[in-house]
Amino acid sequence: MSGLAAGIRLAHFDQRVCILERHYTIGGLNSFYRMGGRDYDVGLHAMTNFARKGDKKGPLAKLIRQLRFRWDDFKLAEQNGSSIRFPGMSLDFDNDITQLENEIAEKFPGQIDGFRSLCGSLLDYSDMDGGDPLFMRSAREVMATHLSDPLLIDMLLCPLMWYGNARENDMDFGQFCIMFRACYLEGFGRPFKGVRLILKNLVRKFRGLGGELKLRSGVSKIHVDNGHAVGVVLDDGTVIEGKRILSSAGNIETLRMCDDISEVDVARAGKLSFIESISVLDKLPKDIGFDRTIVFYNDSERFHWERPEDRLCDVRTGVICSPNNYVYDAEEGELPEGVIRITTLANHDHWCALPEAKYRAEKVIQYDAAIESAVRFMPDFRRHVVDTDVFTPKTIRRFTWHDNGAVYGAPDKQLDGTTHLPNVFLCGTDQGFVGIVGAIVSGISMANRHCLQV
């Protein structure tokens, strides 16, 4: 999505743009597929950074303005409301920070003043260029200067890490600010038709401006001559020349493609990958007592955000999401079937090492484990399941090409988008903005910064 956004922005200024996609379809991790007559979104639980039609501030308003879309091109429905559930404690929140504030005042009365001061300490989006030394500070350390209860710190971090943190067990304070605003101050929304609507509109706009999109056209090499990139070589040997390259492949993955670099530090790659278990129901979730849009759960005393090293999956923490539980327009009605999606942490290397028969068997086993873990925090829906699917880190690797199937890329972000080459730039996850809106804003920002001011 960052590439499509950058392409649209540049095409508006009459630059000739070609987007190269290795996969057979568009979108990267935020894509979709069809199986058994049903459409499945990959990656999309919710769009963060929700804004109502006509809002002037925030990332969503910026991308609509910069890419010259209409608000109805996205037509987001608001969440019903979400929850953070830990043993013996639950916090509800929606797209108005007041509900979360009231919940904390009731359940953590000694922490409410600290929470308000934490909200006041957030860095602005305009400061997200790494210039502020606070950006690289530990989020946990900054939070501890405002809050003294480790349970509340863990509960507030849980959704932010699940929705955009590549670093194990902690996050940079700058990234914390981005995600805090995205999830708590702006909140969640979703188009009725899911990610397909967004991708369709991005592609239509790009092609309408004369942009060229090539699917099944993976880049095998970035050719460098005299310290500048002069073009790319595709997997089939085709050479395409270009003045500038924006790469959403990831920082390490991009460096590996440059033919002037013999080795890259693979240890810098991200480690965090997921397994997602999708259940199609014979009833809507609300009819079995589940009306939450998203539930972020954790079953242990402390929140562990790390790759499971000794097992395929770690079901101690997870995300339960239902695309049914949004406030859709009355004209659109309700989605035709009930859907529950459960996401848990997984180990990419273990999944990719499995023989095919064992891989298929483990998908069933881990689906059952994820559901069994999740139903402790929601009504048990298992007798209503009519169809299932599971995608693993192996799937994520195929859709994104990220090392380790890392959903949020490398822990160290390149906020200005620069690389060792003066005309190769990063956009997307490893530049630093995550999620659908973040990816689109990243593409716009990097195009503006590096390709429209030369």
C-alpha positions as CSV (number, residue, x, y, z in Angstrom):
1,M,0.0,0.0,0.0
2,S,2.9,2.4,0.7
3,G,4.1,1.8,-2.9
4,L,0.7,2.5,-4.4
5,A,0.4,5.7,-2.3
6,A,3.8,6.9,-3.4
7,G,3.0,6.1,-7.0
8,I,-0.3,8.0,-6.9
9,R,1.4,11.0,-5.3
10,L,4.2,11.1,-7.9
11,A,1.9,10.5,-10.8
12,H,-0.1,13.6,-9.7
13,F,3.1,15.5,-10.5
14,D,3.6,13.9,-13.9
15,Q,6.3,11.5,-12.9
16,R,6.5,8.2,-14.7
17,V,6.1,5.5,-12.1
18,C,6.2,1.7,-12.3
19,I,5.2,-0.5,-9.3
20,L,6.7,-3.9,-9.2
21,E,5.0,-6.7,-7.1
22,R,6.4,-10.1,-6.8
23,H,3.1,-11.7,-5.7
24,Y,0.1,-12.5,-8.0
25,T,-2.0,-10.0,-6.3
26,I,-1.7,-6.5,-4.7
27,G,-1.6,-5.4,-1.1
28,G,1.3,-7.3,0.6
29,L,0.1,-8.5,4.0
30,N,-3.0,-6.2,3.7
31,S,-4.4,-8.3,0.9
32,F,-7.2,-10.8,0.4
33,Y,-7.8,-14.2,-1.2
34,R,-10.8,-16.4,-2.1
35,M,-11.2,-20.0,-1.0
36,G,-14.3,-22.2,-1.0
37,G,-16.5,-19.4,-2.4
38,R,-15.6,-17.1,0.4
39,D,-13.4,-13.9,0.5
40,Y,-10.9,-13.7,3.3
41,D,-8.9,-10.6,4.2
42,V,-5.2,-11.1,5.1
43,G,-4.0,-8.9,7.9
44,L,-6.9,-6.5,8.2
45,H,-8.6,-6.6,11.6
46,A,-9.3,-2.9,11.6
47,M,-8.0,0.3,10.2
48,T,-6.5,2.4,12.9
49,N,-6.4,6.2,12.8
50,F,-10.2,6.5,12.3
51,A,-11.5,9.9,11.4
52,R,-15.1,11.0,10.6
53,K,-16.0,12.5,7.3
54,G,-14.8,16.1,7.0
55,D,-12.2,15.9,9.8
56,K,-9.2,18.2,9.0
57,K,-6.5,16.7,11.2
58,G,-4.8,13.3,11.5
59,P,-3.3,10.8,9.1
60,L,-6.5,9.7,7.4
61,A,-7.4,13.3,6.6
62,K,-3.9,13.8,5.3
63,L,-3.9,10.8,2.9
64,I,-7.4,11.7,1.5
65,R,-6.2,15.2,0.8
66,Q,-2.8,14.3,-0.6
67,L,-4.0,11.5,-2.8
68,R,-7.1,13.5,-3.8
69,F,-9.6,10.9,-2.7
70,R,-13.2,11.5,-1.4
71,W,-14.1,10.4,2.1
72,D,-16.7,8.0,0.6
73,D,-13.9,6.2,-1.2
74,F,-13.0,4.7,2.1
75,K,-16.4,4.8,3.8
76,L,-15.2,3.6,7.2
77,A,-17.6,2.2,9.8
78,E,-16.7,2.8,13.4
79,Q,-16.0,0.0,15.9
80,N,-18.7,-1.1,18.4
81,G,-16.1,-1.0,21.1
82,S,-13.0,-3.0,22.1
83,S,-11.5,-4.5,25.3
84,I,-8.2,-5.3,26.9
85,R,-8.6,-8.4,29.1
86,F,-6.0,-9.6,31.6
87,P,-6.6,-12.0,34.5
88,G,-9.0,-10.3,36.9
89,M,-9.0,-7.0,35.0
90,S,-10.7,-5.6,31.9
91,L,-10.5,-2.2,30.2
92,D,-13.0,-1.2,27.5
93,F,-12.3,1.5,25.0
94,D,-13.8,3.0,21.8
95,N,-13.1,5.8,19.4
96,D,-13.5,8.4,22.2
97,I,-10.6,8.5,24.7
98,T,-13.2,9.5,27.4
99,Q,-14.3,5.9,27.8
100,L,-10.8,4.6,28.4
101,E,-10.1,7.5,30.8
102,N,-13.3,6.7,32.7
103,E,-12.4,3.0,32.9
104,I,-8.9,3.8,34.3
105,A,-10.4,6.2,36.8
106,E,-12.7,3.5,38.0
107,K,-10.4,0.5,38.0
108,F,-7.0,2.2,38.6
109,P,-8.1,5.3,40.6
110,G,-4.6,6.0,41.8
111,Q,-3.3,6.1,38.2
112,I,-5.7,8.5,36.5
113,D,-3.7,11.6,37.0
114,G,-0.6,9.8,35.6
115,F,-2.6,8.6,32.6
116,R,-3.7,12.1,31.8
117,S,-0.1,13.4,32.1
118,L,1.0,10.5,29.9
119,C,-1.5,11.6,27.2
120,G,-0.1,15.1,27.5
121,S,3.4,13.9,26.9
122,L,2.8,12.3,23.5
123,L,5.0,13.5,20.6
124,D,3.2,14.9,17.6
125,Y,3.2,13.2,14.3
126,S,5.2,16.1,12.9
127,D,8.0,15.2,15.3
128,M,8.4,11.6,14.0
129,D,11.6,12.3,12.2
130,G,14.0,11.0,14.9
131,G,15.2,14.5,15.7
132,D,13.7,14.4,19.2
133,P,15.8,12.3,21.6
134,L,12.6,11.1,23.3
135,F,11.8,9.2,20.1
136,M,14.3,6.4,20.8
137,R,13.7,6.2,24.6
138,S,12.1,3.0,26.0
139,A,8.3,3.4,26.1
140,R,8.2,1.4,29.3
141,E,10.7,3.8,31.0
142,V,8.7,6.9,29.9
143,M,5.4,5.3,31.0
144,A,6.9,4.5,34.4
145,T,7.5,8.2,35.0
146,H,3.8,8.7,34.7
147,L,2.3,5.4,35.9
148,S,3.3,3.3,38.9
149,D,1.1,0.2,38.3
150,P,2.9,-2.4,36.1
151,L,-0.5,-4.0,35.3
152,L,-1.8,-0.8,33.8
153,I,1.4,-0.3,31.8
154,D,1.1,-3.8,30.4
155,M,-2.5,-3.4,29.6
156,L,-2.0,-0.1,27.7
157,L,0.9,-1.6,25.8
158,C,-0.8,-4.8,24.8
159,P,-3.0,-3.4,21.9
160,L,-0.2,-1.0,20.7
161,M,2.3,-3.8,20.5
162,W,-0.1,-6.1,18.7
163,Y,-1.0,-3.5,16.2
164,G,2.4,-2.2,15.3
165,N,5.5,-3.1,17.3
166,A,8.5,-4.9,15.9
167,R,10.6,-4.8,19.0
168,E,10.3,-7.6,21.6
169,N,8.9,-6.7,25.1
170,D,9.3,-2.9,24.7
171,M,8.9,-0.2,22.1
172,D,10.5,3.1,21.2
173,F,8.6,6.0,22.7
174,G,8.1,7.6,19.3
175,Q,6.5,4.4,18.0
176,F,4.4,4.3,21.2
177,C,3.1,7.8,20.5
178,I,2.2,6.8,16.9
179,M,0.3,3.7,18.0
180,F,-1.3,5.4,21.1
181,R,-2.8,8.0,18.9
182,A,-3.8,5.5,16.2
183,C,-5.6,3.1,18.6
184,Y,-6.8,5.2,21.6
185,L,-7.1,8.8,20.4
186,E,-8.4,8.1,16.9
187,G,-9.5,4.5,17.1
188,F,-10.7,1.7,14.8
189,G,-12.8,1.6,11.6
190,R,-13.4,-0.8,8.7
191,P,-14.9,-0.6,5.2
192,F,-17.9,-2.8,4.8
193,K,-16.2,-4.6,2.0
194,G,-12.9,-4.9,3.8
195,V,-9.5,-4.3,2.4
196,R,-10.6,-5.0,-1.2
197,L,-12.3,-1.6,-1.3
198,I,-9.2,0.3,-0.3
199,L,-6.9,-1.6,-2.7
200,K,-9.3,-1.3,-5.6
201,N,-9.5,2.5,-5.1
202,L,-5.7,2.8,-4.8
203,V,-5.1,0.8,-8.0
204,R,-7.8,2.6,-9.9
205,K,-6.4,6.0,-9.0
206,F,-2.8,5.0,-9.8
207,R,-3.7,3.5,-13.2
208,G,-6.0,6.4,-14.0
209,L,-3.0,8.7,-13.6
210,G,-1.0,6.7,-16.1
211,G,0.9,4.6,-13.5
212,E,2.1,1.1,-14.5
213,L,1.6,-1.9,-12.1
214,K,3.3,-5.2,-12.8
215,L,2.3,-8.3,-10.9
216,R,4.4,-11.4,-10.7
217,S,7.4,-9.1,-11.2
218,G,9.7,-9.6,-8.3
219,V,12.9,-7.6,-8.1
220,S,15.9,-9.9,-7.8
221,K,18.6,-7.2,-7.9
222,I,19.0,-3.4,-7.6
223,H,21.9,-2.5,-10.0
224,V,24.3,0.0,-8.6
225,D,26.8,2.0,-10.8
226,N,29.2,4.5,-9.4
227,G,27.4,4.9,-6.1
228,H,23.9,5.3,-7.6
229,A,21.1,2.8,-8.4
230,V,20.5,2.8,-12.1
231,G,17.7,0.2,-12.3
232,V,16.4,-3.2,-11.2
233,V,16.7,-6.7,-12.6
234,L,13.5,-8.7,-12.3
235,D,13.3,-12.4,-11.4
236,D,12.9,-13.3,-15.1
237,G,15.9,-11.2,-16.0
238,T,14.1,-8.2,-17.4
239,V,16.0,-4.9,-16.7
240,I,14.1,-1.7,-15.9
241,E,16.0,1.5,-15.6
242,G,14.9,4.3,-13.2
243,K,16.1,7.6,-11.7
244,R,14.9,6.8,-8.2
245,I,13.7,3.7,-6.3
246,L,11.3,3.5,-3.4
247,S,11.3,0.1,-1.8
248,S,8.6,-1.3,0.6
249,A,10.4,-4.6,0.7
250,G,12.0,-3.8,4.1
251,N,15.4,-2.4,5.0
252,I,17.5,-5.5,5.2
253,E,15.6,-7.1,2.3
254,T,16.3,-4.0,0.1
255,L,20.0,-3.9,1.0
256,R,20.3,-7.6,0.1
257,M,19.1,-6.8,-3.4
258,C,21.8,-4.1,-4.0
259,D,24.6,-5.6,-6.0
260,D,27.2,-3.3,-4.4
261,I,26.6,-5.0,-1.0
262,S,28.1,-8.5,-0.3
263,E,26.6,-9.1,3.1
264,V,23.8,-7.7,5.3
265,D,23.4,-8.0,9.0
266,V,20.5,-10.5,9.1
267,A,20.5,-10.3,12.9
268,R,18.8,-6.9,12.5
269,A,15.7,-8.5,11.0
270,G,12.4,-8.6,12.9
271,K,11.4,-11.8,14.7
272,L,7.7,-11.3,15.4
273,S,5.3,-13.3,13.3
274,F,1.8,-14.5,13.7
275,I,-0.6,-17.3,13.1
276,E,-4.2,-16.4,12.3
277,S,-7.2,-18.7,12.8
278,I,-10.3,-17.8,11.0
279,S,-13.7,-19.2,11.9
280,V,-16.9,-18.8,9.8
281,L,-20.0,-19.1,11.9
282,D,-23.6,-20.1,11.3
283,K,-24.7,-17.1,13.5
284,L,-23.5,-13.5,13.9
285,P,-21.2,-13.1,16.8
286,K,-23.6,-10.8,18.6
287,D,-26.2,-13.6,18.6
288,I,-23.9,-15.7,20.8
289,G,-23.1,-12.8,23.1
290,F,-20.0,-11.4,21.5
291,D,-20.4,-7.7,20.5
292,R,-16.8,-6.5,20.9
293,T,-15.0,-5.4,17.8
294,I,-11.6,-6.5,19.1
295,V,-10.4,-8.1,22.3
296,F,-6.7,-8.0,23.2
297,Y,-6.1,-10.7,25.8
298,N,-3.3,-11.9,28.0
299,D,-3.6,-14.8,30.4
300,S,-0.4,-14.4,32.5
301,E,0.7,-12.1,35.2
302,R,3.0,-10.1,32.9
303,F,2.5,-9.4,29.2
304,H,5.1,-11.3,27.1
305,W,5.7,-9.8,23.6
306,E,8.4,-12.0,22.1
307,R,8.9,-14.8,19.6
308,P,8.2,-18.2,21.1
309,E,11.5,-20.0,20.8
310,D,10.6,-23.5,21.9
311,R,7.2,-24.0,20.2
312,L,5.3,-23.2,17.1
313,C,2.9,-20.8,18.7
314,D,2.4,-18.9,22.0
315,V,-1.3,-18.6,22.9
316,R,-0.8,-16.8,26.2
317,T,-1.7,-13.6,24.5
318,G,-3.7,-12.9,21.4
319,V,-6.2,-10.8,19.5
320,I,-9.9,-11.7,18.9
321,C,-11.6,-9.8,16.2
322,S,-14.9,-9.8,14.4
323,P,-15.5,-7.9,11.2
324,N,-19.2,-8.1,12.0
325,N,-19.0,-5.9,15.0
326,Y,-18.8,-2.4,13.4
327,V,-21.5,0.2,13.0
328,Y,-22.1,-0.3,9.3
329,D,-24.4,2.0,7.3
330,A,-28.0,0.9,7.3
331,E,-28.0,0.7,3.5
332,E,-25.2,-1.9,3.6
333,G,-26.8,-3.9,6.3
334,E,-24.7,-6.7,7.9
335,L,-22.0,-9.0,6.6
336,P,-23.6,-12.2,5.3
337,E,-21.8,-14.6,7.7
338,G,-20.4,-14.4,11.2
339,V,-16.6,-14.3,11.4
340,I,-14.2,-14.6,14.3
341,R,-10.5,-14.1,13.7
342,I,-7.9,-15.0,16.4
343,T,-4.2,-14.1,16.1
344,T,-1.4,-15.5,18.2
345,L,2.4,-15.2,18.2
346,A,4.3,-17.8,16.2
347,N,7.8,-18.9,15.3
348,H,8.6,-18.6,11.5
349,D,11.5,-20.9,11.5
350,H,9.7,-23.8,13.2
351,W,6.7,-23.5,10.8
352,C,8.9,-23.3,7.6
353,A,10.9,-26.4,8.7
354,L,7.8,-28.6,8.8
355,P,7.3,-31.2,6.1
356,E,4.1,-30.5,4.1
357,A,2.0,-33.2,5.7
358,K,3.1,-32.2,9.2
359,Y,2.5,-28.5,8.3
360,R,-1.1,-29.2,7.4
361,A,-1.6,-31.3,10.5
362,E,-0.1,-28.6,12.8
363,K,-2.4,-25.9,11.3
364,V,-5.3,-27.9,12.6
365,I,-3.7,-28.5,16.0
366,Q,-2.7,-24.8,16.5
367,Y,-6.2,-23.7,15.3
368,D,-7.7,-25.7,18.1
369,A,-5.1,-24.4,20.6
370,A,-5.8,-20.7,19.7
371,I,-9.6,-21.2,20.0
372,E,-9.3,-22.9,23.3
373,S,-7.2,-20.1,24.6
374,A,-9.5,-17.4,23.2
375,V,-12.8,-18.7,24.5
376,R,-11.6,-18.0,28.1
377,F,-12.1,-14.3,27.2
378,M,-15.2,-14.5,25.1
379,P,-18.3,-16.8,24.6
380,D,-17.5,-20.3,23.3
381,F,-18.5,-20.3,19.6
382,R,-17.0,-23.6,18.6
383,R,-20.4,-25.4,18.0
384,H,-21.3,-22.7,15.5
385,V,-18.3,-23.1,13.2
386,V,-19.1,-24.0,9.6
387,D,-15.8,-23.3,8.0
388,T,-12.2,-22.5,8.9
389,D,-8.9,-21.4,7.5
390,V,-5.5,-20.7,9.0
391,F,-2.6,-18.7,7.8
392,T,0.9,-19.0,9.3
393,P,4.3,-17.2,9.2
394,K,4.9,-19.3,6.1
395,T,1.9,-17.5,4.5
396,I,3.1,-14.1,5.7
397,R,6.5,-14.7,4.2
398,R,5.0,-15.5,0.9
399,F,2.8,-12.4,0.9
400,T,5.4,-10.0,2.2
401,W,8.9,-11.5,1.6
402,H,10.0,-10.2,5.0
403,D,12.7,-12.2,6.7
404,N,11.3,-14.4,9.4
405,G,7.8,-13.5,8.2
406,A,8.1,-10.4,10.4
407,V,4.7,-8.7,10.2
408,Y,6.1,-5.3,11.4
409,G,9.5,-5.6,9.8
410,A,12.8,-4.8,11.6
411,P,12.9,-3.3,15.1
412,D,15.1,-0.4,14.0
413,K,13.2,1.9,11.7
414,Q,14.8,4.3,9.2
415,L,12.5,7.2,9.9
416,D,13.9,9.5,7.1
417,G,13.7,6.6,4.6
418,T,17.3,6.9,3.4
419,T,19.6,4.1,2.5
420,H,23.4,4.0,1.7
421,L,22.5,5.0,-1.8
422,P,21.4,8.6,-2.6
423,N,18.5,7.6,-4.9
424,V,17.1,4.5,-3.1
425,F,14.6,5.1,-0.3
426,L,12.5,3.1,2.0
427,C,8.7,3.4,2.5
428,G,6.3,1.3,4.5
429,T,6.9,-0.8,7.6
430,D,10.7,-0.3,7.9
431,Q,10.5,3.4,7.4
432,G,8.4,3.5,10.5
433,F,4.6,3.9,9.9
434,V,2.6,0.7,10.3
435,G,-1.0,-0.4,9.6
436,I,-3.0,0.5,6.5
437,V,-3.2,4.2,7.1
438,G,0.4,4.3,8.3
439,A,1.6,2.5,5.2
440,I,-0.3,4.9,2.9
441,V,1.0,8.0,4.8
442,S,4.5,6.6,4.7
443,G,4.4,6.3,0.9
444,I,3.1,9.9,0.6
445,S,5.7,11.2,3.0
446,M,8.6,9.5,1.4
447,A,7.5,10.6,-2.1
448,N,7.1,14.2,-1.0
449,R,10.4,14.2,0.8
450,H,12.7,12.4,-1.7
451,C,11.0,12.6,-5.1
452,L,9.2,15.9,-5.2
453,Q,11.9,18.2,-3.8
454,V,14.8,17.3,-6.1
